[in-house]
Amino acid sequence: MATTKDFDCIGFKRAAQEKIYEQIKGMTPAEEIAWFRQKVAHGPFGSWAEHMTSRTSATPGPLHCSEPEEPYNDSKNDPS
């Protein structure tokens, strides 16, 4: 039973990557980062990205266990 492909996912992905490459080629890494950040901020996920950025910056530091962690000691597994 043969199926017909209406959409070429890999071709679509490659075309999108080629378009991005053409737009950013010759940029420094810092310019590329700024370009991508601008695209995210003004794209369809801009408000979500802004929400996540503000949410992350307000998050407290790492959680800690109530008991202190024992220092790692590899002598238990040392065959000598």
C-alpha positions as CSV (number, residue, x, y, z in Angstrom):
1,M,0.0,0.0,0.0
2,A,1.6,3.2,-1.1
3,T,1.3,6.5,0.7
4,T,1.7,10.0,-0.7
5,K,3.7,12.6,1.2
6,D,2.0,15.9,1.3
7,F,4.7,17.5,3.4
8,D,8.5,17.0,3.4
9,C,9.5,17.6,7.1
10,I,13.2,17.2,6.5
11,G,13.2,19.4,3.4
12,F,11.3,22.1,5.3
13,K,13.8,22.0,8.2
14,R,16.7,22.2,5.8
15,A,15.2,25.1,3.9
16,A,14.6,26.9,7.2
17,Q,18.2,26.3,8.4
18,E,19.6,27.5,5.0
19,K,17.5,30.7,5.3
20,I,18.8,31.3,8.8
21,Y,22.4,30.6,7.7
22,E,22.2,33.1,4.9
23,Q,20.9,35.7,7.3
24,I,23.6,35.2,10.0
25,K,26.7,34.2,8.0
26,G,29.6,36.6,8.6
27,M,28.2,37.6,12.0
28,T,30.3,37.3,15.1
29,P,29.1,34.9,17.8
30,A,27.8,37.9,19.9
31,E,25.9,39.3,16.8
32,E,24.4,35.8,16.2
33,I,23.2,35.7,19.8
34,A,21.7,39.2,19.6
35,W,20.0,38.2,16.3
36,F,18.4,35.1,17.7
37,R,17.3,36.9,20.9
38,Q,15.7,39.6,18.7
39,K,13.9,36.9,16.7
40,V,12.6,35.2,19.8
41,A,11.5,38.4,21.4
42,H,9.5,39.5,18.3
43,G,8.4,36.1,17.2
44,P,5.2,34.1,18.1
45,F,6.8,32.9,21.4
46,G,8.0,36.4,22.5
47,S,5.5,36.8,25.3
48,W,6.2,33.3,26.6
49,A,10.0,33.8,26.4
50,E,9.6,37.1,28.3
51,H,7.5,35.4,31.0
52,M,10.0,32.6,31.4
53,T,12.9,35.0,31.6
54,S,11.2,37.0,34.3
55,R,10.1,33.9,36.1
56,T,13.7,32.4,36.1
57,S,15.3,35.6,37.4
58,A,12.9,35.6,40.4
59,T,13.6,32.0,41.3
60,P,15.5,31.5,44.5
61,G,18.9,29.7,44.5
62,P,19.4,26.0,44.6
63,L,17.5,23.8,47.1
64,H,19.5,22.2,49.9
65,C,19.0,19.0,51.8
66,S,18.5,19.3,55.6
67,E,21.5,17.0,56.2
68,P,24.9,18.1,55.0
69,E,26.3,16.0,52.2
70,E,29.4,13.9,53.0
71,P,32.5,14.7,51.0
72,Y,33.2,12.3,48.2
73,N,35.7,9.6,49.2
74,D,37.0,7.4,46.4
75,S,39.2,5.4,48.7
76,K,36.4,2.9,49.2
77,N,36.7,1.8,45.6
78,D,40.5,2.2,45.4
79,P,42.0,-1.3,44.8
80,S,45.5,-0.3,46.2
